[in-house]
Amino acid sequence: METLHLVMLIAGMVMVASAALIYPRIAALGPQQRTIIVIVETLAGLAIMAAALYMHFTGA
């Protein structure tokens, strides 16, 4: 089970890091759409990391 938590934590970190890297690559969209995509991807990554930490510390 610890492996699952570690994999989820790493996946969340990758999502947050990729949000910053994807911003200049989606130049076809307007600045508001790009910002929304980056915010949503960052929040999704943070949610995955929070779920992994919750599961780790509660023993789920």
N, C-alpha and C positions, 0 to 999 in steps of 0.2 A: 504494500500500500504506500510505503514511503516513496517508492519509485514514481508512482502516479502523481503524488504531490510535487515532486521535483520536476517532472515533465511538464506539469501544468504551470508551475512557476516560471520555467524557462520559456514556455510558449507565450505566456503573458508578456515577458520581457521582450521577446522577439516582436510581438505585435506592437508594443509601444515604440520600440526602436524603428520598426519599419514605417510607422506613421510619419516619422520625421523624414525618412528617406524617400517616401512616395510623393511628398508634396510637390517638388519641382517636376516630377515625371508626368503629372496629370495637367499639363499646361493648357490642354484643350478646353478645360472647364474654367469657369470664372472664379475669381478669388473667394467668393462666398461659398461656392460648392466645394472648392478644395479645402477650405477651412472646416466645413461641416464633415467632410470625409475624414480628415485628420483627427478631429475631435471624437467622432464616433469610434474610430479604430483605437485611439488611445484609451477611451473609456472601456471598450471591450477588453483590451489587454489588462487594464487595471482590475476589471471585474474577474477575469480568470485568475489573476494573481491573488485577489482577495479570497476567492473560493478555495484556492489551494491552501492558503494560510489558515483559513477557517477549518478546513478538513484536517489539516495537520494538527492544529492545537486542540480540536475537540475530539480527535481520535476517530473521526468518521472514515 
